[in-house]
C-alpha cells in the first residue's frame, strides 16, 4: 500500500516536468486521490481538503474525469496556486516526518544511569547547621 508521503512525493515530482502547468497538475492530482486525510499532519488537513475540492469542483464531460474537468476550468494562476499548495503540503509532511524521527531517535538514545524505583529517602539531604 502506498502511503500519503509517497503519493505526495510522486505528485510533487509530476509538478517539475516540462509540460504545461495544467497537464502537470492533472498528473499530480491522480496521485492524490488515494491519500487519506487522517494520514496527514493535522495542520495540513484543511489545506489538503481545500486542494481536493479545487481538483473536484467541476462536473466532468463525457470521457474525462473530475480532475481533468476541474483543472480545465482553472486559470493558469489557479493551477499555479494548486501546484504550490501540493508542494507546501508535501513540505509540511516531510517536516512532520523528520520531527517524528528525531524524537524517536532522542527517546531511544536516553541512557538510564540509575534505577527509577529508588526510595525517596535517598533524595533527602540532611539539614545544614552553622556553629560558631
FIKOLDO-901972 format. One line per field, with one value per atom (N, C-alpha, C, CB): residue in three letters; x, y, z; atom name. Coordinates in Angstrom, 3 decimals, padded with zeros to 6 digits. Each point is the difference from the previous one (the first is absolute). Glycine has a CB too. Layout:
% FIKOLDO-901972
aa <- (ALA:...)
u <- (X:...)
v <- (Y:...)
w <- (Z:...)
at <- (CA:...)
% end
This chain:
% FIKOLDO-901972
aa <- (UNK:UNK:UNK:UNK:UNK:UNK:UNK:UNK:UNK:UNK:UNK:UNK:UNK:UNK:UNK:UNK:UNK:UNK:UNK:UNK:UNK:UNK:UNK:UNK:UNK:UNK:UNK:UNK:UNK:UNK:UNK:UNK:UNK:UNK:UNK:UNK:UNK:UNK:UNK:UNK:UNK:UNK:UNK:UNK:UNK:UNK:UNK:UNK:UNK:UNK:UNK:UNK:UNK:UNK:UNK:UNK:UNK:UNK:UNK:UNK:UNK:UNK:UNK:UNK:UNK:UNK:UNK:UNK:UNK:UNK:UNK:UNK:UNK:UNK:UNK:UNK:UNK:UNK:UNK:UNK:UNK:UNK:UNK:UNK:UNK:UNK:UNK:UNK:UNK:UNK:UNK:UNK:UNK:UNK:UNK:UNK:UNK:UNK:UNK:UNK:UNK:UNK:UNK:UNK:UNK:UNK:UNK:UNK:UNK:UNK:UNK:UNK:UNK:UNK:UNK:UNK:UNK:UNK:UNK:UNK:UNK:UNK:UNK:UNK:UNK:UNK:UNK:UNK:UNK:UNK:UNK:UNK:UNK:UNK:UNK:UNK:UNK:UNK:UNK:UNK:UNK:UNK:UNK:UNK:UNK:UNK:UNK:UNK:UNK:UNK:UNK:UNK:UNK:UNK:UNK:UNK:UNK:UNK:UNK:UNK:UNK:UNK:UNK:UNK:UNK:UNK:UNK:UNK:UNK:UNK:UNK:UNK:UNK:UNK:UNK:UNK:UNK:UNK:UNK:UNK:UNK:UNK:UNK:UNK:UNK:UNK:UNK:UNK:UNK:UNK:UNK:UNK:UNK:UNK:UNK:UNK:UNK:UNK:UNK:UNK:UNK:UNK:UNK:UNK:UNK:UNK:UNK:UNK:UNK:UNK:UNK:UNK:UNK:UNK:UNK:UNK:UNK:UNK:UNK:UNK:UNK:UNK:UNK:UNK:UNK:UNK:UNK:UNK:UNK:UNK:UNK:UNK:UNK:UNK:UNK:UNK:UNK:UNK:UNK:UNK:UNK:UNK:UNK:UNK:UNK:UNK:UNK:UNK:UNK:UNK:UNK:UNK:UNK:UNK:UNK:UNK:UNK:UNK:UNK:UNK:UNK:UNK:UNK:UNK:UNK:UNK:UNK:UNK:UNK:UNK:UNK:UNK:UNK:UNK:UNK:UNK:UNK:UNK:UNK:UNK:UNK:UNK:UNK:UNK:UNK:UNK:UNK:UNK:UNK:UNK:UNK:UNK:UNK:UNK:UNK:UNK:UNK:UNK:UNK:UNK:UNK:UNK:UNK:UNK:UNK:UNK:UNK:UNK:UNK:UNK:UNK:UNK:UNK:UNK:UNK:UNK:UNK:UNK:UNK:UNK:UNK:UNK:UNK:UNK:UNK:UNK:UNK:UNK:UNK:UNK:UNK:UNK:UNK:UNK:UNK:UNK:UNK:UNK:UNK:UNK:UNK:UNK:UNK:UNK:UNK:UNK:UNK:UNK:UNK:UNK:UNK:UNK:UNK:UNK:UNK:UNK:UNK:UNK:UNK:UNK:UNK:UNK:UNK:UNK:UNK:UNK:UNK:UNK:UNK:UNK:UNK:UNK:UNK:UNK:UNK:UNK:UNK:UNK:UNK:UNK:UNK:UNK:UNK:UNK:UNK:UNK:UNK:UNK:UNK:UNK:UNK:UNK:UNK:UNK:UNK:UNK:UNK:UNK:UNK:UNK:UNK:UNK:UNK:UNK:UNK:UNK:UNK:UNK:UNK:UNK:UNK:UNK:UNK:UNK:UNK:UNK:UNK:UNK:UNK:UNK:UNK:UNK:UNK:UNK:UNK:UNK:UNK:UNK:UNK:UNK:UNK:UNK:UNK:UNK:UNK:UNK:UNK:UNK:UNK:UNK:UNK:UNK:UNK:UNK:UNK:UNK:UNK:UNK:UNK:UNK:UNK:UNK:UNK:UNK:UNK:UNK:UNK:UNK:UNK:UNK:UNK:UNK:UNK:UNK:UNK:UNK:UNK:UNK:UNK:UNK:UNK:UNK:UNK:UNK:UNK:UNK:UNK:UNK:UNK:UNK:UNK:UNK:UNK:UNK:UNK:UNK:UNK:UNK:UNK:UNK:UNK:UNK:UNK:UNK:UNK:UNK:UNK:UNK:UNK:UNK:UNK:UNK:UNK:UNK:UNK:UNK:UNK:UNK:UNK:UNK:UNK:UNK:UNK:UNK:UNK:UNK:UNK:UNK:UNK:UNK:UNK:UNK:UNK:UNK:UNK:UNK:UNK:UNK)
u <- (000.840:-000.840:000.885:-001.841:001.504:000.750:-000.534:000.436:000.469:-000.444:-000.084:001.027:-001.480:-000.202:001.304:-001.915:003.006:001.282:000.388:000.702:-000.825:000.376:-000.888:000.810:-002.117:-000.912:000.316:-001.760:001.997:000.320:001.371:-001.405:002.324:001.313:-000.162:001.108:-001.870:-000.235:-000.728:-000.080:-000.893:-000.733:000.939:-002.093:002.981:000.962:000.955:-000.166:000.598:000.871:-000.702:001.167:-002.460:-000.756:000.021:-001.477:001.526:-000.072:001.276:-001.584:002.681:001.263:000.317:000.821:-001.748:000.209:-000.089:-000.952:001.289:000.058:-001.307:002.424:-003.467:-001.284:-000.736:-000.142:-000.907:-000.766:-000.569:-000.573:000.387:-000.403:-001.283:001.094:-002.056:-001.258:000.191:-001.246:002.083:000.286:000.727:000.108:000.844:000.731:-000.938:002.073:-002.980:-000.928:-000.955:000.159:-000.624:-000.866:000.750:-001.249:002.497:000.807:000.229:001.123:-000.864:000.213:-001.277:001.749:-002.873:-001.283:-000.290:-000.857:001.280:-000.252:000.715:-000.272:001.360:000.716:-000.677:002.144:-002.945:-000.574:-001.342:001.186:-001.822:-001.347:-000.028:-000.548:001.647:000.005:000.525:000.310:000.049:000.496:-001.170:001.917:-001.748:-001.006:000.425:-000.586:-000.335:000.336:000.562:-001.783:001.339:000.476:001.485:-002.290:002.867:001.432:000.850:-000.567:-000.080:000.712:000.092:-000.785:001.801:000.062:-001.235:002.544:-003.008:-001.238:000.058:-000.358:001.547:000.104:-000.133:001.452:-001.393:-000.121:-001.336:002.443:-003.257:-001.247:-000.967:000.283:-000.411:-000.912:000.510:-000.671:001.959:000.578:-000.190:001.690:-001.514:-000.182:-001.456:001.916:-002.831:-001.429:-000.350:-000.526:001.060:-000.241:000.572:000.055:001.140:000.627:-000.872:002.273:-002.734:-000.801:-001.344:001.120:-001.681:-001.240:000.271:-000.853:002.008:000.367:000.179:001.107:-000.609:000.256:-001.211:002.350:-003.455:-001.214:-001.250:001.102:-000.941:-001.124:-000.846:001.344:-000.966:-000.717:-000.532:001.449:-002.681:-000.612:000.719:-002.260:002.776:000.749:-000.913:001.723:-001.175:-000.692:000.259:000.199:-000.903:000.165:001.457:-002.428:003.023:001.359:001.096:-000.861:000.508:001.035:-000.337:000.471:000.548:-000.264:-000.151:001.281:-001.630:-000.310:001.221:-001.776:002.951:001.215:000.280:000.938:-001.093:000.219:-000.982:000.833:-002.096:-001.017:000.289:-001.684:002.064:000.248:001.208:-001.006:002.083:001.212:-000.234:001.424:-002.198:-000.308:-000.667:-000.235:-000.597:-000.722:000.826:-002.092:003.238:000.842:000.755:000.236:000.070:000.947:001.409:-001.558:002.520:001.379:000.433:000.524:-000.984:000.341:-000.596:000.100:-001.348:-000.615:000.746:-002.234:002.662:000.776:001.344:-001.125:001.759:001.251:-000.210:000.775:-001.876:-000.290:-000.226:-001.000:000.298:-000.205:001.320:-002.300:003.137:001.315:000.835:-000.083:000.068:000.754:-000.525:000.453:-001.758:-000.591:000.433:-001.963:002.066:000.483:001.414:-001.443:002.288:001.388:000.043:000.797:-001.621:-000.039:-000.447:-000.490:-000.522:-000.485:001.084:-002.390:003.045:001.085:001.129:-000.587:000.926:001.037:-000.370:000.631:-001.888:-000.460:000.041:-001.468:001.106:000.036:001.434:-002.071:003.005:001.418:000.513:000.344:-000.711:000.436:-000.570:000.143:-001.412:-000.623:000.672:-002.186:002.496:000.671:001.396:-001.313:002.018:001.340:-000.028:000.667:-001.629:-000.125:-000.331:-000.744:-000.113:-000.357:001.217:-002.349:003.155:001.205:001.013:-000.378:000.512:000.926:-000.430:000.532:-001.815:-000.462:000.135:-001.597:001.379:000.173:001.466:-001.961:002.869:001.429:000.410:000.405:-000.951:000.340:-000.457:-000.168:-001.019:-000.518:000.824:-002.299:002.695:000.759:001.448:-001.481:001.963:001.383:000.144:000.469:-001.542:000.070:000.656:-002.077:003.057:000.706:-000.421:001.974:-002.473:-000.438:001.188:-002.360:002.714:001.165:-000.329:000.972:-002.151:-000.413:-001.401:001.447:-001.785:-001.351:-001.048:000.910:-002.067:-001.065:-000.770:-000.181:000.323:-000.770:000.764:-001.159:001.900:000.780:-000.920:002.009:-001.610:-000.771:000.145:000.305:-001.338:000.024:001.000:-002.386:002.680:000.959:001.411:-001.408:001.662:001.301:000.216:-000.075:-001.019:000.098:-000.061:-001.033:000.854:-000.068:001.401:-002.107:002.234:001.289:-000.060:000.403:000.627:-000.028:000.078:001.087:-001.750:-000.024:001.398:-002.453:002.865:001.292:-000.196:000.842:000.070:-000.080:001.344:-001.749:001.691:001.226:000.294:-000.418:001.631:000.405:001.208:-000.883:000.888:001.122:000.839:-001.310)
v <- (-001.188:001.188:001.252:-001.254:002.196:001.234:000.974:-000.372:000.996:000.901:001.438:-001.522:002.413:001.404:000.656:000.118:-000.407:000.595:-000.365:-000.087:-001.190:-000.448:000.630:-002.154:002.247:000.615:001.477:-001.641:002.355:001.420:000.201:000.473:-001.361:000.059:-000.164:-000.927:-000.068:-000.222:001.184:-002.473:003.018:001.164:001.186:-000.809:001.007:001.100:-000.203:000.331:-001.559:-000.281:000.289:-001.748:001.484:000.312:001.496:-001.987:002.791:001.450:000.611:000.027:-000.762:000.566:-000.412:-000.009:-000.613:-000.390:001.230:-002.300:002.148:001.136:000.232:-000.439:-000.292:000.183:001.213:-002.497:002.968:001.138:-000.298:000.661:000.381:-000.134:-000.813:002.188:-001.997:-000.733:-001.499:002.032:-002.411:-001.420:-000.586:000.382:000.385:-000.464:-000.159:001.133:-000.172:-000.053:-001.185:002.489:-002.783:-001.170:-001.276:001.204:-001.315:-001.183:-000.094:000.136:000.997:000.012:-000.395:001.790:-001.314:-000.282:-001.491:002.216:-002.935:-001.449:-000.723:000.138:000.427:-000.607:000.339:000.135:000.905:000.477:-000.631:002.115:-002.765:-000.528:-001.090:000.549:-001.255:-001.082:000.438:-001.590:002.864:000.489:000.143:001.219:-001.755:000.103:001.135:-002.497:003.413:001.173:-000.378:001.246:-002.350:-000.412:-000.351:-000.839:000.586:-000.308:001.269:-002.070:003.215:001.274:000.645:000.304:000.524:000.758:000.899:-000.046:000.242:000.754:001.410:-001.330:001.943:001.370:000.086:000.515:-001.635:000.027:-000.525:-000.274:-000.255:-000.639:000.977:-001.643:002.829:000.983:000.436:000.793:-000.569:000.374:-001.121:001.453:-002.687:-001.131:-000.112:-001.194:001.382:-000.059:001.101:-000.965:002.155:001.113:-000.327:001.638:-002.213:-000.399:-001.017:000.437:-001.448:-001.046:000.541:-001.698:002.667:000.634:000.746:000.224:000.416:000.718:-000.959:001.763:-002.947:-000.987:-000.856:-000.033:000.290:-000.800:000.872:-001.943:003.212:000.925:000.133:001.177:-001.819:000.167:-001.348:001.975:-001.962:-001.216:-000.377:000.580:-001.799:-000.378:-000.222:-001.046:001.289:-000.331:-001.462:002.380:-002.886:-001.406:-000.254:-000.140:-000.893:-000.392:000.651:-000.343:001.210:000.605:-000.242:001.765:-001.759:-000.163:001.365:-002.169:002.151:001.240:000.906:-001.218:000.660:000.826:000.707:-001.573:000.868:000.609:001.148:-002.201:001.965:001.041:001.203:-001.759:001.508:001.097:000.822:-001.364:000.689:000.714:000.736:-001.715:001.141:000.652:001.350:-002.245:002.351:001.244:001.016:-001.328:000.910:000.904:000.971:-001.772:002.933:000.893:-000.550:002.037:-001.539:-000.429:000.379:000.242:000.906:000.422:-000.953:002.388:-002.818:-000.959:-001.337:001.129:-001.547:-001.237:000.142:-000.505:001.665:000.265:-000.066:001.439:-000.855:-000.008:-001.414:002.275:-003.092:-001.399:-000.757:000.053:000.182:-000.663:000.419:-000.080:001.360:000.482:-000.627:002.158:-002.330:-000.602:-001.456:001.548:-002.263:-001.388:-000.033:-000.622:001.516:000.040:000.393:000.600:000.352:000.405:-001.147:002.344:-003.086:-001.135:-001.074:000.484:-000.759:-000.986:000.447:-000.669:001.951:000.525:-000.156:001.613:-001.316:-000.149:-001.465:002.025:-002.908:-001.432:-000.466:-000.341:000.844:-000.348:000.522:000.048:001.187:000.561:-000.805:002.282:-002.650:-000.787:-001.365:001.194:-001.797:-001.297:000.120:-000.692:001.752:000.230:000.212:000.994:-000.201:000.229:-001.288:002.341:-003.158:-001.275:-000.915:000.220:-000.238:-000.830:000.504:-000.540:001.868:000.571:-000.323:001.836:-001.696:-000.276:-001.485:001.937:-002.787:-001.438:-000.315:-000.479:001.118:-000.199:000.522:000.173:000.979:000.571:-000.911:002.299:-002.863:-000.888:-001.274:000.935:-001.466:-001.247:000.202:-000.831:002.078:000.229:000.440:000.594:-000.588:000.356:-001.151:001.465:-001.124:-001.004:000.165:-000.036:-001.034:000.039:-000.322:-000.673:001.600:-000.175:-000.674:001.998:-001.761:-000.604:-000.563:001.610:-002.591:-000.558:001.055:-002.293:002.203:000.966:-000.278:000.285:-001.471:-000.366:000.262:-001.718:002.790:000.335:000.515:000.534:-000.740:000.453:001.510:-002.243:002.881:001.456:000.444:000.073:-000.930:000.406:000.146:-001.149:000.540:000.159:001.426:-002.385:003.091:001.354:001.060:-000.819:000.402:000.973:000.465:-001.069:002.365:000.586:000.402:000.827:-001.185:000.383:001.531:-002.208:002.715:001.446:000.454:-000.077:001.208:000.557:000.954:-000.227:000.162:000.934:000.682:-001.416:002.665:000.775:000.133:001.274:-001.586:000.171:000.919:-002.296:003.177:000.919:-000.417:001.820)
w <- (000.000:000.000:000.000:001.226:-002.065:-000.100:001.049:-002.484:003.234:001.061:-000.497:001.697:-000.838:-000.370:-000.428:001.595:-000.888:-000.356:-001.431:002.411:-002.758:-001.344:-001.068:000.976:-000.709:-000.961:-000.202:000.664:000.412:-000.120:-000.651:002.031:-001.768:-000.649:-001.507:002.073:-002.494:-001.433:-000.627:000.408:000.299:-000.512:-000.181:001.132:-000.173:-000.087:-001.170:002.479:-002.698:-001.147:-001.324:001.355:-001.416:-001.225:-000.285:000.406:000.628:-000.164:-000.568:001.886:-001.889:-000.493:-001.434:002.337:-003.002:-001.398:-000.903:000.467:-001.721:-000.922:-000.757:-000.231:000.539:-000.685:000.587:-000.465:-000.191:000.531:001.391:-002.353:003.124:001.405:000.169:000.447:-001.309:000.166:-000.215:-000.754:-000.200:-000.204:001.204:-002.476:003.021:001.182:001.188:-000.838:000.991:001.132:-000.117:000.211:-001.403:-000.200:000.367:-001.836:001.400:000.336:001.505:-002.241:002.866:001.457:000.737:-000.268:-000.226:000.670:000.047:-000.760:-000.234:-000.034:001.136:-002.479:002.955:001.137:001.328:-001.303:001.320:001.257:000.333:-000.384:-000.569:000.239:001.063:-002.351:002.536:000.993:001.369:-001.877:002.010:001.295:000.963:-001.124:002.301:001.051:000.930:-000.146:000.408:000.818:001.358:-001.171:001.740:001.323:-000.006:000.501:-001.673:-000.099:000.015:-001.290:001.199:-000.070:001.376:-002.357:002.572:001.257:000.121:-000.050:001.253:000.217:-000.584:002.065:-002.067:-000.502:-001.518:001.942:-002.657:-001.457:-000.507:-000.104:000.973:-000.448:-000.657:001.827:-001.284:-000.594:-001.370:002.298:-002.427:-001.295:-001.019:001.170:-000.724:-000.907:-000.428:001.093:-000.164:-000.342:-001.002:002.278:-002.071:-000.929:-001.382:001.927:-001.959:-001.255:-000.731:000.987:-000.271:-000.635:-000.487:001.462:-000.746:-000.485:-001.296:002.359:-002.457:-001.229:-001.170:001.385:-001.089:-001.051:-000.323:000.726:-000.045:-000.234:-000.035:001.122:-001.483:000.081:-001.247:001.599:-002.694:-001.262:-000.467:-000.613:000.136:-000.541:-001.303:001.056:-001.160:-001.211:-001.211:001.476:-002.636:-001.236:-000.317:-000.852:-000.127:-000.360:-000.404:-000.752:001.329:-000.353:000.829:-002.243:003.171:000.846:001.464:-001.748:002.585:001.428:000.649:000.036:001.217:000.707:000.128:001.251:-001.100:000.106:-001.322:001.732:-002.832:-001.313:-000.209:-000.919:001.248:-000.175:000.887:-000.578:001.833:000.938:-000.414:001.824:-002.215:-000.403:-001.319:001.188:-002.088:-001.275:000.222:-001.076:002.092:000.282:000.792:-000.034:000.551:000.794:-000.896:001.753:-001.196:-000.654:000.262:000.260:-000.996:000.258:001.411:-002.440:002.940:001.363:001.034:-000.775:000.564:000.918:-000.036:-000.320:-000.858:-000.119:000.714:-002.199:002.039:000.721:001.506:-001.895:002.368:001.437:000.522:-000.226:-000.546:000.408:000.037:-000.993:000.002:-000.037:001.206:-002.521:002.831:001.163:001.282:-001.187:001.281:001.194:000.152:-000.211:-000.883:000.054:000.571:-001.983:001.502:000.476:001.476:-002.319:002.733:001.412:000.894:-000.706:000.288:000.796:000.082:-000.695:-000.418:000.009:000.926:-002.353:002.314:000.892:001.461:-001.764:002.101:001.384:000.429:-000.270:-000.642:000.301:000.240:-001.385:000.593:000.188:001.338:-002.489:002.838:001.287:001.161:-001.039:000.955:001.071:000.119:-000.378:-000.759:000.007:000.603:-002.026:001.678:000.529:001.512:-002.200:002.675:001.447:000.734:-000.447:-000.144:000.631:000.089:-000.873:-000.176:000.018:001.022:-002.408:002.505:000.982:001.422:-001.602:001.874:001.361:000.318:-000.139:-000.855:000.206:000.283:-001.516:000.808:000.216:001.371:-002.473:002.862:001.304:001.124:-000.964:000.847:001.041:000.074:-000.333:-000.812:000.007:000.438:-001.814:001.833:000.393:001.458:-002.358:003.104:001.414:000.753:-000.174:000.988:000.785:001.452:-001.614:002.196:001.392:000.891:-000.637:001.519:000.843:001.322:-001.068:001.560:001.284:-000.156:001.327:-000.530:-000.093:000.372:000.545:-001.197:000.237:001.288:-002.454:003.013:001.183:001.293:-001.366:001.421:001.198:001.089:-001.412:002.627:001.149:000.168:001.111:-000.606:000.147:001.057:-000.704:001.688:001.017:-000.569:001.707:-002.830:-000.631:-000.472:-000.692:000.455:-000.520:001.092:-002.086:003.309:001.090:000.361:000.877:-000.671:000.342:001.467:-002.388:003.185:001.403:000.126:000.645:000.370:000.236:000.413:000.681:-001.171:000.341:001.180:-002.406:003.324:001.136:000.156:001.169:-000.900:000.160:001.492:-002.169:002.546:001.406:000.051:000.624:000.366:000.183:001.138:-000.927)
at <- (N:CA:C:CB:N:CA:C:CB:N:CA:C:CB:N:CA:C:CB:N:CA:C:CB:N:CA:C:CB:N:CA:C:CB:N:CA:C:CB:N:CA:C:CB:N:CA:C:CB:N:CA:C:CB:N:CA:C:CB:N:CA:C:CB:N:CA:C:CB:N:CA:C:CB:N:CA:C:CB:N:CA:C:CB:N:CA:C:CB:N:CA:C:CB:N:CA:C:CB:N:CA:C:CB:N:CA:C:CB:N:CA:C:CB:N:CA:C:CB:N:CA:C:CB:N:CA:C:CB:N:CA:C:CB:N:CA:C:CB:N:CA:C:CB:N:CA:C:CB:N:CA:C:CB:N:CA:C:CB:N:CA:C:CB:N:CA:C:CB:N:CA:C:CB:N:CA:C:CB:N:CA:C:CB:N:CA:C:CB:N:CA:C:CB:N:CA:C:CB:N:CA:C:CB:N:CA:C:CB:N:CA:C:CB:N:CA:C:CB:N:CA:C:CB:N:CA:C:CB:N:CA:C:CB:N:CA:C:CB:N:CA:C:CB:N:CA:C:CB:N:CA:C:CB:N:CA:C:CB:N:CA:C:CB:N:CA:C:CB:N:CA:C:CB:N:CA:C:CB:N:CA:C:CB:N:CA:C:CB:N:CA:C:CB:N:CA:C:CB:N:CA:C:CB:N:CA:C:CB:N:CA:C:CB:N:CA:C:CB:N:CA:C:CB:N:CA:C:CB:N:CA:C:CB:N:CA:C:CB:N:CA:C:CB:N:CA:C:CB:N:CA:C:CB:N:CA:C:CB:N:CA:C:CB:N:CA:C:CB:N:CA:C:CB:N:CA:C:CB:N:CA:C:CB:N:CA:C:CB:N:CA:C:CB:N:CA:C:CB:N:CA:C:CB:N:CA:C:CB:N:CA:C:CB:N:CA:C:CB:N:CA:C:CB:N:CA:C:CB:N:CA:C:CB:N:CA:C:CB:N:CA:C:CB:N:CA:C:CB:N:CA:C:CB:N:CA:C:CB:N:CA:C:CB:N:CA:C:CB:N:CA:C:CB:N:CA:C:CB:N:CA:C:CB:N:CA:C:CB:N:CA:C:CB:N:CA:C:CB:N:CA:C:CB:N:CA:C:CB:N:CA:C:CB:N:CA:C:CB:N:CA:C:CB:N:CA:C:CB:N:CA:C:CB:N:CA:C:CB:N:CA:C:CB:N:CA:C:CB:N:CA:C:CB:N:CA:C:CB:N:CA:C:CB:N:CA:C:CB:N:CA:C:CB:N:CA:C:CB:N:CA:C:CB:N:CA:C:CB:N:CA:C:CB:N:CA:C:CB:N:CA:C:CB:N:CA:C:CB:N:CA:C:CB:N:CA:C:CB:N:CA:C:CB:N:CA:C:CB:N:CA:C:CB:N:CA:C:CB:N:CA:C:CB:N:CA:C:CB:N:CA:C:CB:N:CA:C:CB)
% end
